[in-house]
Amino acid sequence: MSDSPAPASSPSPTPFVPSRPALFLAFLQIGVSAFGGALPWGRRVLVEERHWISEKEFTEIVTICQAAPGPNMVNMAVFIGTRYHGVLGALIAFLGIVGVPLIILLLVNELYHSFSHLPQVKAGMHGMAATATAYLLYMSLKMGGPFWKRPLGIVLCAAAAALAWFAHWHMALVLLVCGSVGVVLSKRGKL
């Protein structure tokens, strides 16, 4: 089976389902490319390159994965894997996203602990932390694009950020409160 869906001009009687090897390779690609955060790479691979899900579906799945405990992209791998190939697909996608990065992390961990006392390594870690933070901000702004055109969307985003940052609310509580407000606003057509 092909790694990408059939063109829109030739409708297919059955929905597109990536093969198990394609599922593994897609999440392997995300896992080994995701420096500083996997969501931007997940979006690029799943939405832009392979067209397995739409931009809207990606945002919806991220929302679900954000509400569940665990790393968002690992949760998404399980979600997408289950969608296409059930529990086996979840395991395949999970191994794809964490297998090689786990091996790399174990090696990097050994190197870091051997050289972490060096000033150059400490300076490098500060620089990489700033870059990773900027990358996460970029992804947040890109995903929030549709909301920047609606004043209530901006207010809701700012309220969620303020509750997390200034009030130190737990993420689950921020999602519950702001998510509930978002659902109400969306049903009324204001978000």
FINU-177738 format. One line per 2 residues: number of its first residue (from 1); for each residue x, y, z of N, C-alpha, C, O. Coordinates in steps of 0.1 Angstrom, whole numbers. Layout:
N
NUM	X/Y/Z/X/Y/Z/X/Y/Z/X/Y/Z; ...
END
This chain:
191
1	8/-12/0/0/0/0/9/12/0/20/12/6; 5/23/-6/12/35/-7/14/42/6/7/40/15
3	24/51/6/27/59/18/19/72/19/19/78/29; 12/75/8/4/87/9/-10/85/2/-11/75/-5
5	-19/93/6/-33/91/1/-34/93/-14/-26/100/-20; -45/87/-20/-47/89/-34/-51/103/-36/-56/110/-27
7	-48/109/-48/-51/123/-51/-66/125/-50/-74/116/-51; -70/137/-46/-84/141/-44/-93/139/-56/-105/137/-55
9	-87/140/-68/-95/139/-80/-100/125/-83/-109/123/-91; -93/114/-77/-98/101/-79/-103/95/-66/-95/89/-59
11	-116/96/-63/-121/91/-51/-120/76/-50/-121/69/-59; -117/72/-38/-115/58/-35/-126/52/-27/-132/59/-18
13	-130/40/-29/-142/35/-22/-139/32/-7/-148/32/1; -126/30/-4/-122/28/10/-113/39/14/-105/44/6
15	-113/43/27/-105/54/31/-90/50/31/-87/38/33; -81/59/30/-67/57/29/-62/52/43/-66/57/53
17	-54/41/42/-48/36/54/-33/33/51/-30/25/42; -24/40/58/-9/38/55/-6/24/60/-12/18/69
19	4/18/53/9/5/57/16/5/70/19/16/75; 17/-6/76/24/-6/90/39/-2/89/43/6/97
21	46/-6/78/60/-1/77/60/15/75/68/22/80; 50/20/67/49/34/65/46/42/78/52/52/81
23	38/36/86/34/41/99/47/42/108/50/52/114; 54/31/109/67/31/116/77/41/112/82/48/119
25	79/42/98/88/51/93/85/65/95/93/74/97; 72/68/94/67/82/96/71/87/110/76/98/113
27	68/78/120/70/82/134/85/81/137/90/88/146; 92/72/130/107/72/132/113/85/127/121/91/133
29	108/90/115/112/103/110/110/114/120/118/123/122; 98/114/126/95/124/135/104/123/147/109/133/152
31	106/111/152/114/109/164/128/113/163/134/119/172; 134/110/152/148/114/150/150/128/145/162/133/145
33	140/135/141/141/148/136/137/159/146/140/171/144; 131/154/157/124/163/166/134/169/177/133/165/188
35	142/178/173/151/184/182/144/196/188/139/205/180; 142/197/201/136/208/207/121/207/208/114/216/212
37	115/196/204/101/194/205/96/187/192/100/190/181; 87/177/194/83/169/183/71/174/176/68/170/164
39	63/183/182/50/187/176/52/194/162/45/191/153; 62/203/161/64/209/147/67/198/137/63/199/125
41	76/189/140/79/178/131/67/169/128/65/165/117; 60/166/139/48/158/137/38/164/127/33/158/118
43	36/177/129/27/185/120/33/184/105/25/182/96; 46/187/104/52/187/91/50/173/84/46/172/72
45	53/162/91/53/149/85/39/144/82/36/140/71; 30/146/92/17/140/91/7/149/83/-1/143/76
47	9/162/84/-1/171/77/5/175/63/-2/174/53; 17/181/63/23/187/51/29/177/41/27/178/29
49	36/167/46/43/158/37/35/146/33/34/143/21; 29/139/43/22/127/40/7/128/38/1/120/33
51	2/140/43/-12/143/41/-21/132/47/-32/129/42; -17/126/59/-25/116/65/-37/122/73/-47/115/74
53	-34/134/78/-45/141/85/-45/155/81/-35/160/76; -56/162/83/-57/176/79/-51/185/91/-49/180/102
55	-49/198/88/-45/207/98/-55/207/109/-51/208/121; -68/207/106/-78/208/117/-77/195/125/-78/196/138
57	-76/183/119/-75/171/127/-62/171/136/-63/166/147; -51/176/130/-39/177/138/-41/185/151/-38/181/162
59	-48/197/150/-50/205/161/-60/198/171/-58/199/183; -70/191/166/-79/184/174/-72/173/182/-74/171/194
61	-64/165/175/-57/154/181/-47/159/191/-45/153/202; -40/170/188/-31/176/198/-38/180/211/-33/178/222
63	-50/186/209/-58/190/220/-62/177/229/-61/178/241; -65/167/223/-68/154/230/-56/149/237/-56/146/249
65	-45/149/230/-32/144/236/-27/153/247/-21/148/256; -30/166/246/-26/175/256/-33/173/269/-28/175/280
67	-46/168/268/-54/166/279/-51/153/286/-55/150/297; -43/144/279/-40/131/285/-25/132/291/-17/140/286
69	-22/124/301/-9/125/306/1/119/296/-2/110/288; 13/123/297/24/118/288/28/129/278/21/139/276
71	39/126/271/44/135/260/34/136/249/29/125/244; 31/148/244/21/150/234/23/141/221/14/135/216
73	35/141/216/38/135/203/38/119/205/34/112/196; 42/114/216/40/100/219/26/96/220/21/86/214
75	18/105/227/3/102/227/-3/103/213/-11/94/210; 2/112/204/-3/113/191/1/101/183/-7/96/175
77	13/95/185/17/83/178/8/72/181/3/64/172; 5/70/194/-5/60/198/-19/62/192/-25/53/188
79	-23/75/192/-36/78/187/-37/75/172/-46/68/168; -27/80/164/-27/77/150/-25/63/147/-32/57/138
81	-16/56/154/-14/42/152/-26/34/154/-29/25/146; -34/37/165/-46/30/168/-57/32/157/-64/23/153
83	-57/45/152/-67/48/142/-65/39/130/-75/34/124; -53/37/125/-51/30/113/-49/14/115/-53/7/106
85	-43/10/126/-40/-4/127/-43/-10/141/-37/-20/145; -52/-3/149/-55/-8/162/-44/-8/172/-35/0/171
87	-44/-17/181/-34/-18/192/-20/-21/185/-10/-15/190; -19/-29/175/-7/-32/169/-1/-19/162/11/-17/163
89	-10/-11/156/-5/1/150/0/11/161/9/18/159; -7/11/173/-2/19/184/12/15/188/20/24/190
91	14/2/189/28/-2/193/38/1/182/49/5/185; 34/-1/169/44/2/158/47/17/158/59/20/157
93	37/26/159/40/40/160/48/44/172/57/52/171; 45/38/183/52/41/196/67/37/194/76/45/198
95	69/25/189/83/21/187/90/30/177/102/33/179; 83/34/167/89/43/157/93/57/163/104/62/160
97	85/62/172/88/75/177/98/75/189/105/85/191; 98/64/197/107/64/208/119/55/207/129/56/215
99	119/45/198/130/35/197/144/41/195/152/41/204; 146/47/184/159/53/181/162/65/190/174/66/194
101	153/74/192/156/85/201/160/80/215/168/86/222; 154/69/220/158/63/233/173/59/233/180/62/242
103	177/52/222/191/48/221/200/60/220/211/60/227; 197/70/212/205/82/211/205/89/225/216/94/229
105	194/90/232/194/97/245/203/90/255/210/96/263; 203/77/255/212/69/264/226/72/261/234/74/271
107	230/73/248/244/77/245/247/91/249/258/94/254; 238/100/246/240/114/249/241/116/264/249/124/269
109	233/109/272/233/109/286/247/106/291/252/113/300; 253/95/286/266/92/290/276/102/287/285/106/295
111	276/108/275/285/119/271/283/131/280/293/137/285; 270/135/283/267/147/291/273/145/305/280/154/310
113	271/134/311/276/132/325/291/131/325/297/134/336; 297/128/314/312/128/314/318/141/312/329/144/317
115	310/150/306/316/164/302/308/175/307/311/187/304; 297/173/316/289/184/320/296/194/329/291/206/330
117	307/191/334/314/201/342/322/211/334/326/221/340; 323/209/321/330/219/313/322/231/310/310/230/307
119	328/243/311/321/256/308/315/256/294/304/262/293; 321/251/285/316/251/271/303/243/270/294/247/263
121	302/232/277/290/223/277/279/231/284/268/231/279; 282/237/295/272/245/302/266/256/294/254/259/293
123	275/263/287/271/274/278/263/269/266/253/275/262; 267/258/261/259/251/250/245/248/254/236/249/247
125	244/243/267/231/239/272/221/251/273/209/250/270; 227/262/277/219/274/279/214/279/265/203/283/263
127	223/279/255/220/283/241/209/274/235/200/278/229; 210/261/237/201/251/232/187/253/239/177/251/232
129	187/256/252/174/258/259/167/270/253/155/270/251; 174/281/250/168/293/244/162/290/230/151/294/227
131	169/282/223/165/278/209/153/270/210/143/271/202; 153/260/219/141/251/220/129/258/225/118/256/220
133	131/268/233/119/276/238/114/284/226/101/285/225; 122/290/218/118/298/207/110/289/197/100/293/191
135	115/277/195/108/267/186/94/264/191/85/263/183; 93/262/204/80/259/209/70/271/208/58/269/205
137	76/283/210/68/295/208/63/296/193/52/299/190; 72/293/184/69/293/170/57/284/167/48/287/160
139	58/272/172/48/262/170/35/266/176/24/264/170; 35/272/187/23/277/194/16/287/185/4/287/183
141	24/296/180/19/307/172/13/302/159/3/306/154; 20/292/153/15/286/141/2/278/143/-7/279/134
143	1/270/153/-11/263/156/-23/272/160/-34/269/157; -20/283/166/-30/292/170/-34/302/160/-43/311/162
145	-29/300/147/-32/310/136/-47/313/135/-50/325/134; -56/303/134/-70/307/132/-76/315/144/-85/323/141
147	-70/314/155/-76/321/167/-71/336/167/-78/344/174; -60/339/160/-55/353/161/-64/362/154/-63/375/155
149	-73/357/145/-82/366/138/-95/369/146/-103/377/141; -97/362/157/-109/364/165/-105/369/179/-97/363/186
151	-111/381/182/-107/387/195/-109/378/207/-101/378/216; -120/370/207/-123/361/219/-112/349/219/-109/344/230
153	-107/346/207/-97/335/207/-84/341/213/-77/333/220; -81/353/210/-69/359/216/-71/360/232/-61/357/239
155	-82/365/236/-85/366/250/-84/352/257/-78/351/268; -90/342/251/-89/328/257/-75/323/257/-71/317/267
157	-67/325/247/-53/321/247/-45/328/258/-38/322/265; -48/342/259/-41/350/269/-45/345/283/-37/345/292
159	-58/342/285/-63/338/298/-57/324/302/-53/323/314; -56/315/293/-50/302/296/-35/304/299/-30/298/309
161	-28/312/292/-14/315/295/-12/321/308/-3/318/316; -21/331/311/-20/338/324/-23/329/336/-16/329/346
163	-33/320/334/-36/311/345/-24/301/348/-22/297/359; -18/297/337/-7/287/339/6/295/344/12/290/353
165	8/306/339/21/313/342/20/321/355/28/318/364; 10/329/357/9/338/369/2/331/381/6/332/392
167	-9/324/378/-16/317/388/-11/303/392/-15/297/402; -2/298/384/5/285/386/-5/274/386/-4/264/394
169	-16/275/378/-26/264/377/-20/252/370/-12/254/361; -24/241/375/-20/228/368/-26/228/354/-37/233/352
171	-18/222/345/-23/222/331/-36/216/329/-44/220/321; -39/205/337/-52/199/336/-63/208/339/-74/208/333
173	-61/217/350/-71/226/354/-73/237/343/-84/241/340; -62/242/338/-63/252/327/-70/246/315/-79/253/310
175	-68/234/311/-75/228/300/-90/226/303/-98/229/295; -93/222/316/-107/220/319/-114/234/319/-125/234/313
177	-109/244/325/-116/257/326/-116/264/312/-127/267/307; -104/266/306/-104/273/294/-110/265/282/-116/270/273
179	-108/252/283/-114/243/273/-129/244/273/-135/244/263; -134/244/285/-149/245/287/-154/258/281/-164/258/274
181	-147/269/284/-151/282/279/-150/282/264/-159/287/257; -139/276/258/-137/275/244/-148/267/237/-153/270/226
183	-153/256/244/-164/248/238/-177/256/237/-184/256/227; -180/264/248/-192/272/248/-191/283/237/-200/285/230
185	-179/290/237/-178/300/226/-178/295/212/-184/301/203; -173/283/210/-173/277/197/-187/273/193/-191/275/182
187	-195/267/202/-209/264/199/-217/276/196/-227/275/188; -214/287/202/-221/300/199/-216/307/186/-220/317/183
189	-205/301/180/-200/306/168/-191/318/170/-189/326/161; -185/320/182/-177/332/185/-162/328/186/-154/337/188
191	-159/316/183/-145/312/184/-141/303/172/-130/299/171
END
